[in-house]
Amino acid sequence: MKLKIFTVCVLNCLLILATAIVNAVELTKAVRLDYREFEESVEPYKVTYTVTSDFIRIDDESDNSGFIVFDIKQNKIFSVSHFDKSILVIAEYPVDDFKPDFKFDIEYQAIDDAPKISGKIVYSYRAKTITSVSSETCMDIQLVPGLLPEVTQSLQSFQKLISGQHVANLQKTPEEFRTPCYLIDLVYNKGDYYSMGLPVAEWHSNGKMRQLLNFEETEVDTSIFKIPGEYRQYSLQ
């Protein structure tokens, strides 16, 4: 009888241990950035970037139908849609240096009257197209040099993949829409500004804007970066 009780106790302990292993949470250090994004005819919404040394996860507060994961080591973006159980995979697309047949200029200077962020000066980055009679601003970005450099490096890598995707599909865009600002801002925008600092406010030529609300160091469960294995994967190439 005692042997039977002992055996039952051992089995229960093993079951508890196995359950604990299955349910174990693996944490990793991360930086969480919350942005408020603005689009025409759309209520402002919050987008959260969770950045680790291996991944970026992007969550849109206004849309629970999916999320985006950038696998830094694989250099691939996975856009997950719960609606149709699919995943758009964006891989690296080789892009030559942009050599437009029009002039453009980059203005980069300190904003003297802007409040400092984490003790650092805010700078203005503007990309403009130039003609003989006028200039047009294509993107206007306020950023902070030296703030979260590892994060900005990962965000720039993400933007390079997005740019490559747009270049790969450029021929699908009607010629009349391929304006100088469209090309500079929405196609060949490889996020060069990230090498100058972390954006805290952005304006783009398609009317989109975003503002940094908060950033913090934290720990997250690594499972948030897992891609649903049963979802269909596809690409646009």
C-alpha positions as CSV (number, residue, x, y, z in Angstrom):
1,M,0.0,0.0,0.0
2,K,2.8,2.4,0.9
3,L,4.6,1.6,-2.4
4,K,1.4,2.4,-4.3
5,I,1.0,5.8,-2.5
6,F,4.7,6.6,-3.2
7,T,4.3,5.7,-6.9
8,V,1.3,8.0,-7.2
9,C,3.1,10.8,-5.5
10,V,6.1,10.4,-7.9
11,L,3.8,10.4,-10.9
12,N,2.0,13.5,-9.7
13,C,5.3,15.3,-9.2
14,L,6.5,14.4,-12.7
15,L,3.2,15.6,-14.1
16,I,3.5,18.9,-12.2
17,L,7.1,19.3,-13.5
18,A,6.1,18.5,-17.1
19,T,3.3,21.0,-16.9
20,A,5.7,23.7,-15.5
21,I,8.2,23.1,-18.3
22,V,5.4,23.3,-21.0
23,N,4.1,26.5,-19.4
24,A,7.5,28.1,-18.8
25,V,7.8,31.7,-20.0
26,E,11.0,32.7,-21.7
27,L,11.6,36.4,-21.1
28,T,13.9,38.7,-23.1
29,K,14.9,42.3,-22.8
30,A,13.1,44.7,-25.1
31,V,12.4,48.3,-25.8
32,R,8.7,49.3,-26.3
33,L,7.9,52.4,-28.3
34,D,4.4,53.7,-28.6
35,Y,3.5,56.0,-31.5
36,R,0.3,57.9,-32.2
37,E,-0.4,57.7,-36.0
38,F,-2.5,60.0,-38.1
39,E,-4.1,59.5,-41.5
40,E,-6.6,61.4,-43.5
41,S,-10.2,60.5,-42.7
42,V,-9.1,58.1,-40.0
43,E,-9.2,58.6,-36.2
44,P,-5.7,58.7,-34.7
45,Y,-4.6,55.3,-33.4
46,K,-1.7,53.9,-31.4
47,V,1.0,51.6,-32.9
48,T,3.4,49.8,-30.6
49,Y,6.9,48.6,-31.6
50,T,8.4,46.0,-29.4
51,V,12.1,45.7,-30.3
52,T,14.7,43.1,-29.1
53,S,18.1,42.1,-30.4
54,D,16.4,39.5,-32.7
55,F,13.0,40.8,-33.5
56,I,10.6,43.7,-34.0
57,R,6.9,43.2,-33.4
58,I,4.4,45.8,-34.5
59,D,0.9,46.0,-33.1
60,D,-1.9,48.3,-34.3
61,E,-4.2,49.2,-31.4
62,S,-7.1,49.9,-33.7
63,D,-6.9,46.6,-35.5
64,N,-6.7,43.2,-33.8
65,S,-6.8,41.2,-37.1
66,G,-3.1,40.6,-37.1
67,F,0.4,41.8,-36.4
68,I,3.9,42.2,-38.0
69,V,7.1,40.5,-37.0
70,F,10.5,41.4,-38.4
71,D,13.0,38.6,-37.9
72,I,16.3,40.5,-37.8
73,K,18.5,37.4,-38.2
74,Q,16.5,36.1,-41.2
75,N,16.1,39.6,-42.5
76,K,12.5,38.9,-43.3
77,I,9.2,40.6,-42.4
78,F,6.1,38.5,-41.6
79,S,2.8,40.3,-41.8
80,V,0.2,38.0,-40.1
81,S,-3.5,38.2,-40.9
82,H,-5.8,36.3,-38.6
83,F,-8.7,37.1,-40.9
84,D,-7.7,34.7,-43.7
85,K,-5.0,32.8,-41.8
86,S,-2.3,34.1,-44.1
87,I,1.2,35.6,-43.7
88,L,2.7,38.0,-46.3
89,V,6.5,37.3,-46.3
90,I,8.7,40.2,-47.3
91,A,12.3,39.2,-48.0
92,E,15.3,41.3,-49.1
93,Y,15.1,42.7,-52.6
94,P,18.3,44.1,-54.1
95,V,17.9,47.8,-54.8
96,D,20.4,49.9,-56.7
97,D,21.3,53.4,-55.5
98,F,18.6,55.9,-56.3
99,K,19.7,58.1,-59.3
100,P,16.7,60.4,-60.1
101,D,16.5,62.7,-63.0
102,F,15.5,65.5,-60.7
103,K,17.3,67.4,-57.9
104,F,16.6,66.8,-54.2
105,D,18.2,68.0,-51.0
106,I,18.4,67.0,-47.4
107,E,18.2,69.6,-44.7
108,Y,19.5,68.5,-41.3
109,Q,19.8,70.9,-38.4
110,A,19.2,71.3,-34.7
111,I,15.8,72.7,-33.5
112,D,17.1,75.2,-31.0
113,D,13.7,75.9,-29.3
114,A,12.6,72.3,-29.0
115,P,12.6,70.7,-25.5
116,K,15.4,68.1,-25.0
117,I,14.5,64.4,-24.8
118,S,16.5,62.4,-22.4
119,G,18.9,65.3,-22.2
120,K,19.5,65.2,-26.0
121,I,18.8,67.9,-28.6
122,V,16.1,67.3,-31.2
123,Y,17.0,67.7,-34.9
124,S,15.0,68.4,-38.0
125,Y,15.5,66.2,-41.1
126,R,13.8,67.4,-44.3
127,A,13.9,65.8,-47.8
128,K,13.0,68.3,-50.5
129,T,12.7,68.2,-54.3
130,I,14.2,71.2,-56.1
131,T,13.3,72.9,-59.3
132,S,14.5,76.2,-60.8
133,V,11.7,78.1,-59.3
134,S,10.6,76.3,-56.1
135,S,11.1,73.4,-53.7
136,E,8.7,70.8,-52.2
137,T,9.1,69.1,-48.9
138,C,8.6,65.3,-49.2
139,M,9.2,64.3,-45.7
140,D,9.8,66.2,-42.5
141,I,11.1,64.2,-39.5
142,Q,12.2,65.3,-36.0
143,L,14.7,63.0,-34.5
144,V,17.0,62.6,-31.5
145,P,20.7,61.7,-32.2
146,G,22.1,59.0,-29.9
147,L,18.8,57.9,-28.5
148,L,18.4,54.1,-28.5
149,P,21.0,53.5,-31.3
150,E,20.5,49.7,-31.4
151,V,16.7,50.2,-31.8
152,T,17.2,52.7,-34.6
153,Q,19.6,50.3,-36.4
154,S,16.9,47.6,-36.3
155,L,14.2,50.1,-37.5
156,Q,16.4,51.1,-40.4
157,S,16.9,47.5,-41.4
158,F,13.1,47.1,-41.4
159,Q,12.6,50.2,-43.5
160,K,15.1,48.9,-46.1
161,L,13.0,45.8,-46.6
162,I,9.9,47.8,-47.0
163,S,11.6,50.1,-49.5
164,G,12.8,47.0,-51.5
165,Q,9.2,45.7,-51.6
166,H,8.0,49.0,-53.0
167,V,10.8,49.1,-55.6
168,A,10.0,45.6,-56.7
169,N,6.4,46.6,-57.3
170,L,7.0,50.0,-58.7
171,Q,6.1,49.0,-62.3
172,K,2.6,48.3,-61.1
173,T,2.2,52.0,-60.1
174,P,0.8,54.2,-63.0
175,E,3.3,56.6,-64.4
176,E,1.3,59.7,-63.4
177,F,1.6,58.7,-59.7
178,R,5.3,58.4,-59.7
179,T,6.0,62.0,-58.7
180,P,9.4,63.0,-57.3
181,C,8.0,63.0,-53.7
182,Y,6.4,59.6,-54.2
183,L,9.7,58.2,-55.3
184,I,11.8,59.8,-52.5
185,D,9.4,59.2,-49.7
186,L,7.3,56.1,-50.5
187,V,9.5,54.0,-52.7
188,Y,13.2,54.7,-52.3
189,N,13.0,55.6,-48.7
190,K,15.5,53.3,-47.1
191,G,15.3,55.0,-43.7
192,D,18.7,56.9,-44.0
193,Y,17.4,59.2,-41.3
194,Y,17.5,56.4,-38.7
195,S,21.3,56.6,-38.9
196,M,21.0,60.2,-37.6
197,G,18.7,59.4,-34.6
198,L,15.4,58.1,-33.4
199,P,12.3,59.7,-35.0
200,V,10.0,61.3,-32.5
201,A,7.7,63.0,-35.0
202,E,7.2,62.4,-38.7
203,W,5.3,63.9,-41.6
204,H,5.2,62.2,-45.0
205,S,4.0,63.3,-48.5
206,N,1.0,61.0,-48.5
207,G,-0.4,62.9,-45.4
208,K,0.6,60.3,-42.8
209,M,2.0,61.6,-39.5
210,R,3.1,60.0,-36.3
211,Q,4.4,61.1,-32.9
212,L,6.3,59.2,-30.3
213,L,4.2,59.0,-27.1
214,N,6.5,56.9,-24.9
215,F,9.5,54.5,-24.9
216,E,10.6,52.2,-22.1
217,E,12.9,49.3,-21.4
218,T,11.0,46.2,-20.5
219,E,10.9,42.4,-20.6
220,V,8.6,40.4,-22.9
221,D,7.7,36.8,-23.5
222,T,9.6,35.6,-26.6
223,S,6.4,33.7,-27.7
224,I,5.0,37.0,-29.0
225,F,7.4,36.8,-31.9
226,K,6.3,33.3,-33.0
227,I,4.6,33.0,-36.4
228,P,1.5,30.8,-36.7
229,G,2.8,27.6,-38.3
230,E,-0.6,26.6,-39.7
231,Y,-1.1,29.9,-41.6
232,R,-0.5,30.0,-45.4
233,Q,2.6,32.0,-46.4
234,Y,2.9,34.0,-49.6
235,S,4.9,36.8,-51.2
236,L,4.2,39.5,-53.8
237,Q,7.1,38.6,-56.0
